[in-house]
Amino acid sequence: MYYRISEWIDSAMKNGMPKEVISVCFNLYDDVDSTWSLEMVGCSSFDEDDSDWACDEVTDFGTRNNPLRWSQDSDWSEIQLMISDMVSRYLKEGTYKILFNNLDGVAVGFVDGDLELLKRNSK
C-alpha cells in the first residue's frame, strides 16, 4: 500500500507546491462497506493548537476529483494509524520529502475527527 500512496502523492505534486501553502492535511473518508478514500489539501495557515487550520484550503492538488480509494476491513482508528505511518514514511523517503518537510505542518485525519500532527516546524 505504501507504493500506491507514494505514487498517488507524486502524481498530485507534479505541478508543484503553490507558494501560499504552508501546511498540508491528508483527509481520510469512510466511504462505508469497508471502503476508504484519501485526499490531500494544501492550506494557507497552521496552528498546532487549533486544527481549524486545515479548513484554510488553498488547493486540493487535484485529489478531490482523484482521491486514493481502497477497500480494507478495518475500523477507522486502524486506517488512520496505517495512513499516518505511510505518510510519515513518505516524509522520510518520498520524492517530494523536502517540499513537505519545509512546511509548517503536515497532518492526517478523518474530516470529522481529530488530526494527527505528523510534523511541525517551529518558527
Disulfide bonds with the S-S distance in Angstrom:
none
